[in-house]
């Protein structure tokens, strides 16, 4: 059987086990503003793509953001001069094929193409870091740091030389 074609022009690829079946699934972001999730078959092939609309999708990372044991997706949005920085897709797959809630967009730094996840403030919860794209103007470009507080993101910014602020 030939592999299923992707529904888009891919600009990033991530492999992760999204549904705890011990098979790597493929997640791609696409130039068309789509994130496609393909369930792994365990033999190096993948099923048909399920797509989610994420405007200006540029890069995807996965981590369990809400503590349910399943990796959620964070999608960087290359949004140019707007403040839409990234979208979060919460994993809804308790069993069966990977499935995600509709994306929730969070504002932050201008036009970030990259996001990273780590415990930046050592509270035991994953934090999301997104940086702005320099060059749109002469103002300083902060890093946007989102920390999970009771399942919601709280924004903190770090500007070179000005320290952290909460929003």
N, C-alpha and C positions, 0 to 999 in steps of 0.2 A: 504494500500500500504506500503510495507517495506521501510525503509529509504535507500537512495542511499549510497553505500559504498564509502569511501574515497579512492582516488587513491594512497595512500602513508601511511607511518608510521609517525604519527603526533608528533612533538616535541614542538609546542606551539599553542595556540588557542586564538583568539580575536573575540569578538562580537561587531559589530558597524553597524549603519544604513548608508550604503554606497551610497544609491541613493535617500534619502529623501522620502521613502515610508512609514515611521514609522514602519518598520519591521526590526528586528535585522538580519543582515547577519553574516555568520561565515567566518573567515579568519584563515587558518591554515598554518603553515610552516612545512615542511616535511624533514625527514632525506635524502630523495632522491634528494634534491636540487630543490624542488618545493614549490610554494605558491599556495594554492587552495582557491578559493573564492566560497562560496555557498550562493545563494540568499535565504533570509528568506521568508517563506510562511506566517508568522504571527501567526501560530498555534503551534510553537515549532518544526516544521520540516523545512527542507531545500531542495532546488532543487539540481540538479546535479552540480558537481564541474567544474569550469573553472580554468585551471591551467596556471601558469606562471613560467618559468624556472629561478630560482635564486640559483646559486651555493652556497652550504653550508648554506642554509637558516636556521637560528637558532631562530629567534624571530621576531614578527611583531607588530608595533604600527601604529596608524592611527591619522592623523591630516590634516587639510586643509593647505597645504604648499604654494599653488599658489593663494589663495584668491578667488577661484571660488565658494566657499560655499560647496564643496563636499570633504569628507576626502580622502586624498591620503595615500598610504602605504609606510612605511619605514621598510625595512627588514634587521636585523642584519645578518651578514655573519660570521660564525665561520670558518675563513679562515686559521687558524694556523699561519704559519710564513710569509704569504703574507700580502700585505697592503690593500687588498680589505676589507673594513669595513662594508659598507652597500649599499643597493640598494633602489632607490626611484621608485615607480610605481605611476604615476599620474592618478587620477580618470578621466575617459572619459565619465562617465554616466551622461548625463544631465537629462535623464528620461529613464525608462526601467530598465533592469537588470544591476547589477554592471559590469563595464568593465574598464580595466586599460591599459595604454600604456605599451610598453615593458620596462623592468627594465633598469634604468641607474645606473651604479655602481660608487660609490665614494670611493676613497682611504682615509686612515686616520690612526688611531691607529691599531696596529697589532692584528688580530684575535678576534675582539670583538664579544661576544655572546649577548650583550644587547645594546639597543638604547633607548633614552628617548627624548621627545620633550617638549619644554617649551620656553618662551620668556626670554632667558638668559641675553640678553643685553638691555632689556627694550625698544626696538624699535617698539613694536607692531606687530612683525612678529615672526612666530615660528622658533625656532632654534633646531638643532639636536645635541645631545650629544652622543658620543660613546667612550668607554674606551678600552684600550688595555689589552691584557692578560699578566700578569706578568709571569716570569719564563722561557721565551725562551732564554734570555740572561741577562747579568748584566746591560745593559743600561736602563735608565729611560723609563717608558712607559707613554707617554702623553695621555691626553684626547683629542679627536678630537671634535671640536665644529664647526658645519657648520651653517652659517647664510644665510638666503635667501636674495639676493640682486638682484633686478630686475628679479626675477624668476630663478636665478641661485644660486648655492651654492658657498660660499666662505669659505675656510677652515681657522680656527684659532686653534692653539694648546695651551694646558696648561700643562706645566711640573711642578711637585712639585718643588718649590724653584726657578723656572726660569721665571715665569710669562707668559703672553700671547704673541703669535707671529702670524702674518697673513701670509697666503700663497695663 
